[in-house]
């Protein structure tokens, strides 16, 4: 091939090679971007758990696929009338369990036990987070509570933000007593389309956490907690989740921004206590009284 013809061939080939390279790299970059926006773990604990000044257990347990997870179990007060009930806290997408001590304290004030755990890749839990992985993590935490002696109907699963998607998934896989969705989106696709309207999120997104579609299949009491001042996950997500949930259900209007659910702590605790009573009454109606 003459030299000049060979050079023209190489020039024509370059755009094709560039396009091929883009097609190979773009999906990898998209997956990385999606994952980095949804999971923001912190490996370093900024508290020990002892800050609440009450007994607790630092526990390790394994998921069905063999990943070791870490959690903190806070028993209820000795003479609590709600000592048979426990809240399993599925936290949001950032930080780790050490950032949730204020929430644990608020829940403990209602007389229940509280179990915080870190998803894989968060805090001292091993592994790497994924949607299915977080579902398996929540299942493992629920099994740990069952092995501890808690009946499934005495486990209230509390999902905070992303944790609401995890909690809703758990409610479709395990027997639980009640589901709380605090500042939770309808789905990752919905919130992604709102936050990144210039990206084809619905078409290309792999991570779903489709809370809205799961709610009609969940046959336990549901409490939706959301603030009109939430600038990250808008109030309409809470309204739609509440509309999709079956009875019995309660709605608690929070105050403050997305990361400040305890702005009105007294209101938060009072509404959560109402929900605990609803969960207890459902057991009584079913002839399955708490132990």
Rosetta blueprint (number, residue, H / E / L):
1 X L
2 X L
3 X H
4 X H
5 X H
6 X H
7 X H
8 X H
9 X H
10 X H
11 X H
12 X H
13 X H
14 X H
15 X H
16 X H
17 X H
18 X H
19 X H
20 X H
21 X H
22 X H
23 X H
24 X H
25 X H
26 X H
27 X H
28 X H
29 X H
30 X H
31 X H
32 X H
33 X H
34 X H
35 X H
36 X H
37 X H
38 X H
39 X L
40 X E
41 X E
42 X L
43 X L
44 X L
45 X L
46 X L
47 X L
48 X L
49 X L
50 X H
51 X H
52 X H
53 X L
54 X L
55 X L
56 X L
57 X E
58 X E
59 X E
60 X E
61 X E
62 X E
63 X L
64 X L
65 X L
66 X L
67 X L
68 X E
69 X E
70 X E
71 X E
72 X E
73 X E
74 X E
75 X L
76 X L
77 X L
78 X L
79 X L
80 X L
81 X L
82 X L
83 X L
84 X L
85 X L
86 X E
87 X E
88 X E
89 X E
90 X E
91 X L
92 X L
93 X L
94 X E
95 X E
96 X L
97 X H
98 X H
99 X H
100 X H
101 X H
102 X H
103 X H
104 X H
105 X H
106 X H
107 X H
108 X H
109 X L
110 X L
111 X L
112 X L
113 X E
114 X E
115 X E
116 X E
117 X E
118 X L
119 X L
120 X L
121 X L
122 X L
123 X L
124 X L
125 X L
126 X L
127 X L
128 X L
129 X L
130 X L
131 X H
132 X H
133 X H
134 X H
135 X H
136 X H
137 X H
138 X H
139 X H
140 X H
141 X H
142 X H
143 X H
144 X H
145 X H
146 X H
147 X H
148 X H
149 X L
150 X L
151 X L
152 X H
153 X H
154 X H
155 X E
156 X E
157 X E
158 X E
159 X E
160 X E
161 X L
162 X H
163 X H
164 X H
165 X H
166 X H
167 X H
168 X H
169 X H
170 X H
171 X H
172 X L
173 X L
174 X L
175 X L
176 X L
177 X L
178 X E
179 X E
180 X E
181 X E
182 X E
183 X L
184 X L
185 X L
186 X L
187 X L
188 X H
189 X H
190 X H
191 X H
192 X H
193 X H
194 X H
195 X H
196 X L
197 X L
198 X L
199 X L
200 X L
201 X H
202 X H
203 X H
204 X H
205 X L
206 X L
207 X L
208 X L
209 X L
210 X L
211 X H
212 X H
213 X H
214 X H
215 X H
216 X L
217 X L
218 X L
219 X L
220 X L
221 X E
222 X E
223 X E
224 X E
225 X E
226 X E
227 X E
228 X L
229 X L
230 X L
231 X L
232 X L
233 X L
234 X L
235 X H
236 X H
237 X H
238 X H
239 X H
240 X H
241 X H
242 X H
243 X H
244 X H
245 X L
246 X L
247 X L
248 X L
249 X E
250 X E
251 X E
252 X E
253 X E
254 X E
255 X L
256 X L
257 X L
258 X L
259 X L
260 X L
261 X L
262 X L
263 X L
264 X L
265 X H
266 X H
267 X H
268 X H
269 X H
270 X H
271 X H
272 X H
273 X H
274 X H
275 X H
276 X H
277 X H
278 X H
279 X H
280 X H
281 X H
282 X H
283 X H
284 X H
285 X H
286 X L
287 X L
288 X L
289 X L
290 X L
291 X L
